[in-house]
Amino acid sequence: MVTPINSTLEWARLQQLAVEHQDFDLRAAFAANGKRAEELTFRAGDLIVDLSKHLVDTEIVKGLVGLAESAGLRSRIDSMFGGEHLNVTEDRAVMHVALRADEEDHLVVDGRDPVPEVQGVVERMEEFSARVRNQEWLGHTGRPVTDVVNIGIGGSDLGPAMAYRALRPCVKPGLRAHFVSNIDPADLFSVVATVDPESTLFIVSSKSFTTLETLTNARSARDWLVDKLGEQAVSSHFVAISTNEDEVAAFGIDPDNMFGFWDWVGGRYSMDSAIGLSLMISIGPERFREMLSGFRTIDLHFRTTPIERNVPALLGLIGIWYRNFLGLDTYAVLPYSNDLARFPAYLQQLDMESNGKRTRIDGSPVEVDTGPIVWGEPGTNGQHAFFQLLHQGTTVVPADLIGFVEPIDDIGDQHVLLLGNLIAQAEALGFGRTSDEVAASGVPPELVAHRTFPGNRPTSVLLAPKLTPSVLGQLIALYEHKVFTQGTIWQINSFDQWGVELGKQLATKVIDELSSASEPELEHDASTNTLIETYRRRG
């Protein structure tokens, strides 16, 4: 039986600190400590992470580090890198770090070193990508590939789709990638309407090759291709990311064109595996390797840096402070980069699917709040949408603001305007504007309250030199290990996702009832029965 984290002395100490610091004020904290910004700014790889605008001081950080030590964070990090079966409900290792290991690295999973096998898959991906990029892989009619369509869902879609957009400048001219995930036919139809079947390559990304949404879209794409080019065209226009060779072959894909991965790779941790094939084709093997190197940079930081300077761990611990001791249940990711537009959605799955749990690893109920609600939008668009609530609403929303010193593209001084907004928003959220300051600026008395900003709205500011493949890998790994840290504190399994199963199981039954030729005997609740009947009476 695991000792509940909230029964530890370290937890009790943090509860006491929360009471003692209930009137914590960022203005006063900066005034009292001229070195606060320096002391709470850290570096991991190319990332500079300013944590000084959080509602913490050295005493609170020390308490949080003590909590991490009590929870065995360091031991659990070693266990992950050591290949232990941390995914206890599925009896699996958690070794996505092996996907970006160097050839010289030696890891162990179930008595075997996975690195040579991982490198072998990467090399096969590189060879295939080169053939597509060099126009050596030809479609059924002899035309080279101009469009790559990745069909997947969840981690088999969000990762490569996010990274493809993020690394837009690295994409080979004349080669487009598209991402189909939604079972809504509009998703697939909107793509096939813009591509030529003779020059389109489909990548079906499904570990089991049985995922309902993915296989439904894949079969519809297959039907579309066969209608245009004939049955014999399938093997020239489809490849698979899967471990189910029999189903892949039955679909009509040559198993030689199947790229595998392993059960110790969770879907939301898989974009740097073969799931990233569409990305590698788009940006090239060399840039893909650069991204893997970025992942590894943060892996090494997380594995070797003391907790008090360990950036992913500190981000996770500060999140624990807000979720469990200050009662803040939502958290925003705000990239000041249009190319990172899909990054908040990617992190939403990474965090909420990993830590949206109510059962501890020993099967007992969690006694504390877990998993925050994660959301976000790129700046400066968000400033004209929801920042009103961030600044003056009654809900305090901690936020990460992500920016880059150098632009990928620039017109005039637009990048300076963008970065200036990031820095100014962090300042405004943190320090606000008092009623006295508003009145002193000449605002009429009746409007002073409306134009007062409370401040004390906490932010992390993450700055990197430029959005490169390496930096993208570093950012993703940073958040992966942040989520790992929080799952360790909450004593939950961050690597299963049973919560998605019930709805899928019920959907199978409902789908049969919606489409049944005879009148089905409905045994759901009254609401569900009525909805089914409403559909069946359509028209």
Residue pairs with C-beta under 8 A, 6 or more apart in sequence:
1 362
1 364
2 360
2 361
2 362
2 364
2 491
4 360
4 364
4 367
4 491
5 11
5 67
5 70
5 71
5 368
5 489
5 490
5 491
6 367
6 368
8 67
8 70
9 70
10 63
10 66
10 67
10 69
10 70
11 67
11 70
13 63
13 66
14 60
14 63
14 64
14 67
14 321
14 324
14 325
15 325
17 59
17 60
17 63
17 325
18 321
18 325
18 326
21 55
21 57
21 60
24 55
24 57
24 456
25 456
26 53
26 55
26 430
26 431
26 455
26 456
26 458
27 431
27 455
29 36
29 57
30 36
30 37
30 52
33 39
33 57
36 52
37 50
37 52
39 52
39 58
40 50
40 51
40 52
40 54
40 56
40 61
41 48
41 49
41 50
41 51
41 52
42 48
42 49
42 51
42 309
42 311
42 314
43 49
43 311
44 297
44 298
44 301
44 305
44 311
44 312
44 474
44 478
45 294
45 297
45 298
45 301
45 470
45 474
46 294
46 297
46 464
46 465
46 470
46 471
46 474
47 298
47 311
47 462
47 463
47 464
47 471
47 474
47 475
47 478
48 462
48 463
48 464
49 311
49 315
49 460
49 461
49 462
49 463
50 460
50 461
50 462
50 463
51 314
51 315
51 318
51 460
53 426
53 429
53 430
53 458
53 459
53 460
53 461
54 318
54 398
54 458
54 459
54 460
55 321
55 322
55 326
55 456
55 458
56 64
56 318
56 321
60 321
61 308
61 314
61 317
62 308
64 314
64 317
64 318
64 320
64 321
65 307
65 308
65 317
67 317
67 320
67 489
68 74
68 307
68 313
68 317
68 485
68 488
68 489
69 307
71 488
71 489
71 491
72 488
73 307
73 313
73 485
73 488
73 489
74 307
76 86
76 484
76 488
77 302
77 303
77 484
78 303
79 86
80 86
80 94
80 95
80 97
80 484
81 97
81 107
81 303
82 107
82 108
83 93
83 95
83 107
83 108
83 109
83 110
83 264
84 93
85 91
85 92
85 93
86 93
86 94
86 493
86 495
87 93
87 94
87 264
87 266
87 493
87 495
87 496
88 361
88 493
89 493
89 496
89 498
90 263
90 495
90 496
92 263
92 264
92 495
93 109
93 110
93 264
94 264
94 266
94 495
95 107
95 109
95 114
95 262
95 264
95 265
96 264
96 265
96 266
96 269
96 270
96 272
96 273
96 480
97 107
97 295
97 296
97 299
98 107
98 109
98 114
98 115
98 118
98 264
99 118
99 265
99 270
99 272
99 273
99 292
99 295
100 272
100 292
100 293
100 295
100 296
100 299
100 473
100 477
101 107
101 115
101 118
101 296
102 115
102 296
103 115
103 119
105 115
106 113
106 115
107 113
107 114
107 115
109 262
109 264
114 262
114 264
117 262
121 259
121 260
121 261
121 273
121 274
122 289
122 292
124 259
125 259
125 274
125 276
125 277
125 280
125 285
125 288
126 280
126 285
126 288
128 137
128 239
128 257
128 259
128 277
128 281
129 277
129 280
129 281
129 284
129 285
129 288
130 136
130 285
131 137
132 144
132 145
132 148
132 175
132 201
132 281
133 172
133 175
133 281
133 284
135 144
135 145
136 144
137 144
137 145
137 201
138 144
138 236
139 145
139 197
139 198
139 199
139 200
139 201
139 233
139 236
139 237
140 198
140 229
140 230
140 232
140 233
140 236
140 237
141 198
141 229
143 196
143 198
143 199
144 199
145 175
145 199
145 200
145 201
146 174
146 175
146 176
146 195
146 196
146 199
146 200
147 175
147 176
147 177
147 178
147 195
147 196
147 199
147 200
147 201
148 175
148 176
148 177
148 178
148 200
148 201
148 202
148 203
148 278
148 281
148 282
149 177
149 178
149 179
149 180
149 191
149 192
149 195
149 200
149 201
149 202
149 203
149 221
150 156
150 157
150 160
150 161
150 177
150 178
150 179
150 180
150 203
150 205
150 277
150 278
151 180
151 181
151 188
151 202
151 203
151 204
151 205
151 214
151 217
151 218
151 221
152 160
152 179
152 180
152 181
152 204
152 205
152 206
152 211
152 214
152 241
152 275
153 181
153 182
153 211
153 213
153 214
154 181
154 267
154 268
154 349
154 353
155 266
155 267
155 268
155 269
155 270
155 271
155 275
155 349
156 181
156 205
156 206
156 207
156 211
156 214
156 241
156 267
156 270
156 275
157 179
157 180
157 181
157 205
158 181
158 268
158 271
158 342
158 345
158 346
158 349
159 268
159 270
159 271
159 272
159 275
159 276
159 346
160 177
160 179
160 205
160 271
160 275
160 276
160 277
160 278
160 279
161 179
161 181
161 342
162 271
162 340
162 342
162 343
162 345
162 346
163 271
163 276
163 279
163 291
163 472
164 171
164 177
164 179
164 278
164 279
164 282
164 283
165 339
165 340
165 341
165 342
166 337
166 339
166 340
166 342
166 343
166 467
166 472
167 279
167 282
167 283
167 287
167 291
167 339
167 467
167 469
167 472
168 339
168 408
169 408
169 409
170 282
170 283
170 284
170 287
170 469
171 177
171 282
171 283
172 282
172 283
172 284
175 281
175 282
176 195
177 278
177 279
177 281
177 282
178 191
178 194
178 195
179 278
180 187
180 188
180 191
180 217
180 221
181 187
181 213
181 214
181 217
182 213
183 212
183 213
183 216
183 217
185 220
187 217
188 217
188 220
188 221
192 221
192 224
197 224
197 225
197 228
197 229
197 233
197 237
198 228
198 229
200 225
200 237
201 237
201 238
201 239
202 218
202 221
202 222
202 225
202 237
202 238
202 239
203 238
203 239
203 240
203 241
203 277
203 278
204 214
204 215
204 218
204 238
204 239
204 240
204 241
204 242
204 251
204 253
205 214
205 240
205 241
205 242
205 275
205 277
206 214
206 215
206 218
206 240
206 241
206 242
207 241
207 242
207 243
207 244
207 261
207 267
208 242
208 243
208 244
208 247
209 215
209 240
209 242
209 243
209 244
209 247
209 248
209 251
210 244
210 247
212 504
212 507
212 508
218 238
218 251
222 234
222 238
222 251
222 252
225 233
225 234
225 237
225 238
226 233
226 234
229 237
231 252
234 251
234 252
234 253
235 252
235 253
235 254
235 257
238 251
238 252
238 253
238 257
239 253
239 257
239 258
239 259
239 277
240 248
240 251
240 253
240 257
240 258
240 259
241 258
241 259
241 260
241 261
241 274
241 275
241 277
242 248
242 258
242 259
242 260
243 260
243 261
243 262
243 263
245 255
245 258
248 255
248 258
249 255
259 274
259 277
260 274
261 270
261 273
261 274
261 275
265 273
266 495
266 497
267 275
267 497
268 349
268 350
268 353
268 354
269 350
269 480
270 276
271 279
271 476
272 291
272 292
272 295
272 473
272 476
276 288
279 288
280 288
283 469
287 469
288 469
290 468
290 469
290 470
290 473
291 469
291 470
291 472
291 473
292 473
293 470
293 473
294 468
294 469
294 470
294 471
294 472
294 473
294 474
294 477
295 473
295 474
295 476
295 477
296 473
296 477
297 470
297 473
297 474
297 477
298 312
298 473
298 474
298 477
298 478
298 481
299 477
299 481
301 310
301 311
301 312
302 310
302 312
302 313
302 477
302 481
305 311
307 313
307 314
307 317
308 314
311 478
312 477
312 478
312 479
312 480
312 481
312 482
312 484
312 485
313 481
313 482
313 485
315 400
315 460
315 478
315 479
315 482
315 485
316 481
316 482
316 483
316 484
316 485
316 486
316 489
317 485
317 489
318 398
318 460
319 331
319 372
319 398
319 482
319 486
320 486
320 489
322 328
322 331
322 372
322 398
322 458
323 329
323 369
323 370
323 372
324 368
324 369
326 396
328 372
328 396
328 397
328 398
329 369
329 372
329 373
330 372
330 373
330 374
330 375
330 395
330 397
331 372
331 373
331 374
331 375
331 397
331 398
331 399
331 400
332 344
332 374
332 375
332 376
332 390
332 397
332 398
332 399
332 400
333 343
333 344
333 347
333 374
333 375
333 376
333 399
333 400
333 402
334 344
334 376
334 377
334 378
334 379
334 382
334 399
334 400
334 401
334 402
334 425
335 341
335 343
335 344
335 376
335 378
335 379
335 402
335 403
336 378
336 379
336 380
336 401
336 402
336 403
336 404
336 418
336 419
336 421
336 422
337 378
337 402
337 403
337 404
337 467
338 378
339 408
339 467
340 378
340 402
340 467
341 377
341 378
343 376
343 402
343 475
344 374
344 375
344 376
344 377
346 476
347 374
347 376
347 479
348 374
348 375
348 376
350 479
350 480
350 483
351 371
351 372
351 374
351 479
351 483
352 371
352 373
352 374
353 497
353 499
353 500
354 371
354 483
354 487
354 494
354 495
355 370
355 371
355 483
355 486
355 487
355 490
355 492
355 494
356 370
356 371
356 499
357 366
357 370
357 371
357 490
357 492
357 493
357 494
357 499
358 365
358 366
358 370
359 365
359 366
359 492
360 366
360 490
360 491
360 492
361 491
361 492
361 493
362 491
366 490
366 491
366 492
368 490
370 486
370 490
370 492
371 486
376 382
376 399
377 385
377 386
379 401
379 418
379 421
379 422
379 425
380 418
380 421
383 421
383 425
387 425
389 395
389 397
390 397
390 399
390 429
390 457
391 428
391 429
391 432
391 453
391 457
392 453
392 454
396 456
396 457
396 458
397 457
398 457
398 458
398 459
398 460
399 429
399 457
399 458
399 459
399 460
400 459
400 460
400 461
400 462
401 422
401 425
401 426
401 459
401 460
401 461
401 462
402 462
402 464
402 475
403 418
403 419
403 422
403 423
403 461
403 462
403 463
403 464
404 419
404 463
404 464
404 465
404 466
404 467
404 471
405 419
405 463
405 464
405 465
405 466
406 415
406 465
406 466
407 414
407 415
407 418
407 466
408 466
408 467
422 461
423 461
425 459
426 459
426 461
428 453
428 455
429 455
429 457
429 458
429 459
430 455
430 456
430 457
430 458
430 459
431 455
432 452
432 453
432 454
432 455
432 456
432 457
433 451
433 452
433 453
433 455
434 452
435 448
435 449
435 452
438 448
438 451
438 452
439 445
439 448
443 451
462 475
464 471
464 474
464 475
465 471
483 494
484 494
486 494
487 493
487 494
510 524
510 528
510 532
512 520
513 520
513 522
513 532
514 532
514 535
514 536
519 536
520 532
522 528
522 529
522 532
522 533
524 532
